[in-house]
Amino acid sequence: MRPWLHHNGWWLRRLLLLPVHLLVFALVAFALVRTIPGDPVLVVTGNQISDDQYADVQRRLGLDGSLAHQAGEYFGRLLRLDLGDSLITGRSVTEEFGSRLPQTLELAALGLSVSLVVVLALSAVVLLRPRGVISRLAMAYARSAGAIPEFAVAVAGIFVFYASLHWLPSPLGRLGPDDPVPTPVTRFPLLDAVLTGNPQVVGSMLLHLVLPVFAMVVANSAVLLRLLCSQLEVELARPATRFRISTGAPRWVVLASIYRRALPATVTMSGTLFGYMVGGAVVLEGLFGFGGMGQYLTDAVTSADLTALQGLLVVIAAVSLVVFLLVDLINMALDPRRRPGSGGAA
């Protein structure tokens, strides 16, 4: 058992710390609602309410009783995965997030996945054919990092590919008007369409996803490409690379070694970028008429639905912690020197 723990402790420690970090974020969310200037109940409802209405909203916000009682009730609900009830719809916030958040996360994950494929392909071209036309165009695009907003790309794409060329379907949802909605299995729409085995639904959904995913890829790939190409340039000049080349190692072995050492910085940036893509996905969902978190969050903010917003802080914190846990594990797998206690340089 001890040898197993010794070899796997580097990721077990990260996993065990996850609930501790989530507890800290939950404390922050708890404190934020209670530091709202004035009376949060009146912020939500206005001044013209009866005593019974005031007491009901206060209870639903978790603001009744002493601070210790409030904290106990709040964390007790969290342990039961209960984020409370929305003050506007009256529905469980956990149920709302459970049906909407997977749609947003799937869109962001698709955007990041396609971006990584594009970046890896372009970086390989830049590395192998640095003076080629494609390489020069790729590096010119990489220098635009952060200058292309997703929303602008999406609007331009709708105008060109839907309104002008009619190559893509209307931006009015994930499916066409005559397409059946796939049976929810995982609540990730595209995955559910694949699992239900209906090629028509899968094809229709992919066509509706082309423009939003395209917008995310165009807006975000430049950052990753610029970072990865700069790291590849550094690793290409290292003695370890020159040694492998001098020993006559196959090209694929040399390339694998270079990429293994260059990728950790890009993987870390991908974790950060995923958070931005989730925010961008919320905006794109509204533009393309998707479900997901977009309209729900807009309504929660405009109506001061503090229960929903408090739940959002906890859920986004949990998603971010899981993403950065995966980033750490991938980086430590790519480069064992990054593992705690390895004694090597990062």
N, C-alpha and C positions, 0 to 999 in steps of 0.2 A: 504493500500500500504506500509506504513512504517514497520509494522511487517514482511511483505514478504521480503522487502529489508534487514531488520535486520537479518533475518534467512538465506538469500541467498547472502548477500554481500560478504562472504568469497570466493565464486567462481566467482561472477560478477566482482570483482576487478581484479582478475587474468585474466579474459577474456578481460577486457578493456585495460589492460596493454600490451596485446599481440601485437597490431600494433605499440605501442611505442617502444618496444624492437626490432621489425622487422625493424623499421626506423633506429635504431642505427646500426644494422648489415648492412643495405643498405648503410649507410654513410661510414662504414668501407670498403665495397666492392668498393664504388665510389673512396675512397681515395687510395686504394691499386693500382688500375690501373694507377692512376695519380702520384704515387710515384715510378713507374718502372724506374730504371736507364736508362738514355738516352732517345731516342725518341721511344715511344711505336709503332708508325706506322712503323718505320724502323725495330723494333724488329720483327714485324709480317711479313713484306714484303721483308726485305733486302734493299739494297741501290739502286739497279738498277730499279727504277720505275719512271714514268713520273709524272709531276706536277698534271695532272688530276687524275691519279691513287692514288697519295698521298692524294689529297683532298677527294677522294671518301672513302678511308680507314679511314681517319681522321674523316669523318662524321659518318661512320658506328660505329666507336669506341666511338662516342660522345665526341670527343676531339676538335671540332671546336668551335670557339667563346670564350668568356670570361669564367672564372671559374664559375661565377654566372649563366651564360647562360647554361653551361654544366650541372650544378646541376639541374637547372629548367627543362631542357629537360629529364634528367635521371629520376627524380622523377615523371615527368609527364607521361613518358612511363610506369614506375612501377605501377602507379595508373590505367593504362589501361591494366595491366598484360602483358606488352610488354617488353621482355628482349632483344630486338634487333635481328639482323640477324647474323648468323654465318659467319665469314670471310672466311671459307673454303667451306662450302656447299651452302652458300647463303640462306639457309632456316631459317625460324623464330626459334630462340632458344626456345621460349615458346612452339611452336608446337613440336619441338624435345623432349623437356622435358615432354610435355604432353603425348606423345606416349611411351616414354621409361622409365620415372621415376616410373610410377605405377608398371611396371614389377619388378623393383629392390626392391621397397618398399614391394610388395607382398611377394617376396622371403624372405626378412629380417623379415617380420611379421610372416610368417610361421615358420621360424627358431626360433624366440623368443617364439611364442605360444607353439610349441612342447617342447621347453626347459623348459618352466614354468610348463607344465603338468608333464614332467619327474621329475623335481625338487620337485614339490609338492608330487608326489607319493613316491619318494625315501625318502624325509624328514619325511613323515608319517611312513614309515617303520622304519627309524632310531629312531624316537620318541617312537614308540610303542614296537619295538623289538631291543633295542640298542645292544644286544649281539649276534644277529643273523648273519648268514653268509652274507646275502644280505646287512645288515647294515654296516658290516665291509668293504665289497667291495665298498659300496657307499662312505664311509668316506675316503677310500684309493684313490678313484677317485677324491673326493672333494679336497684332498691335492695336486692334480696335477693342480690346478687352474692356467690358463694362460700358461701352458707348452705345450699345444697341438695346433699347428697351423691348421686352417681350410684347407688350401691348401694341407697340407700333408695328412690329413684324407681323403680328396676328391680323391687325386691321389691313395692312398692305396685302397679306396673303388672301384674306377674304375678298378684297377688291379684285385681285388679279385672277386667282384660281377658281373662285366661285362666281362673282358677279360678271367678270369679263370673259373668261375662257370656259366656264361651266364644266371644269374638270372634276370638281369635288362637290359633295352634297351641301345643302344649306346648313349654316351654323346654328341649328335649332335643336340641339340635343345630341345624345350619343347614338341614337338610332333613327332610321327613317320612320315616317308616319305609319307605314304598313308592316314594320318589323316587330315581331313579338318580343316582349321583354324577357330576357333569360331568367330562369328560376334562380333566386338568390341562394347560393351555396356558401361562398366565402365572403360575399358582399363586395368583392372586387369585380366590377362589371365585366371587363374583358376576360378575366380568368373564369368567371361564371359562364360567359358565352362559350368559351372553349370547353369547359367541363360538361356543358349540356349537349355538346356535339352537334350544333346547328351551324353549318358552314355559312349560310346566308346571313345569320346574325353576326357571326365573327367578321365576315367581310364588310358588312355595313358599318360595324363599330370601328374597324380599322380605318375605313375611309373617313369617318367623322373625326378620328383622332389625328389624322395626318397634319392638319393645319396647327392645332395647339401644340403638338409635339414638335413640329417644325419650328414654331416660334420659340419654344424653349431651347431647342438645340442651337439655333442661330444666335440667340441672345446670350447663351451661357458657355458654349464650347470654347470661345476665344480665350477665356480665362484659363481653362484647363490646358489648352494647347500651348499657350505661351509658357506656362509653368513647366509642363512636361518637356517641351523642347529645350528650355534652358537647363533643366536637370540632365537631360540626355547629353547635351553638349559638355557638361562638366564631367559626367561619368565616362564619356568617350575618351577624354584626355587623361583619365586616371591610369596609374601604373598597372593596376589589375587588368584593365582592358588591353593595354599594350602587351602585357605578358601572355594573355590568352591568344592574342593574334599571332605573337611570335612563336608560340608552341604549335601553330597550325590547327587550332581548334576550328571545328566547322562554324560557318557563319551564324547558324541558328543558335549555337551555344554562346557565342559572343554576344549576340543580340539579346538573348534571354538574360545573360548576366548584367548587361547594361540596363535593361528595363527593370530587372529586379531591384537594382540599387537606385534607380531614378524614380520609381513609382510611388514610394511612400509619401512624398510631398504632395503629389497629385491626388492620392487617395484621401489624405487629410483635407485638402481643398474641396474634394468631392463631398465629404461629409458636411462641410460648411455650406457648400453650394446647394445641397439638398434642402436645407432650411429656406434658402431664398426661393428655390423652385416650388416649395409648398406654398409660400406666399404668392408667387407668380401664378400657380395653378388656381388659387382662389379667385384671382382676377380673371384668368382665362375662362374659368367655369361660367362666370357671369356673362362674358362676351359670347361664348359659344352655346349658351343655354343648357349647360350640363347641370346635373344635380350637385351633390357634394356640399362643401362647407361655404361656398361663396355667398349665396343669398342668405343663408342662416346667420353667418357672422355679420353681414351688413345689417340685418334686422336686429341682431343682438346689440350691436353698437349704437344704432340710432334710437333704440328703445331703452337703452341703459339696463339691459337684462344682465344684472350682476351675477346671477347664478350661472348663466351660460358662459360669461366671460371668465369667471373664476374657474369653472371646469375646463375652459379652453387652455388656461395657463398650465394646469396640471397635465392635461393630455399632450400639449405641445412639448412640455418639459420631458415627459416620458418618451415621446417619439425621438426627441433630440438626443436623450441619453442612450437610447438603443442604437441610434445611428452612429454616435461617436464611440460606443462600445465596439460596434462592428469595424469602425475605422481603426481603432487600436488593435483589434485582433488581426485584421488583414495586414496592417503594417508590421506587427510582430512576427507574422508568418512569413512575410516577404524578407524581413531583415531581423534575424534572431538577436542581433546586438541591441535591439530596442527593447527586449524583454527585461523586466525588472530583475536585477541581480545578475545579469549576464556578464557585466564587467567590461563590455565592449563599447566603443564609441557609437553614437547614433548615426 
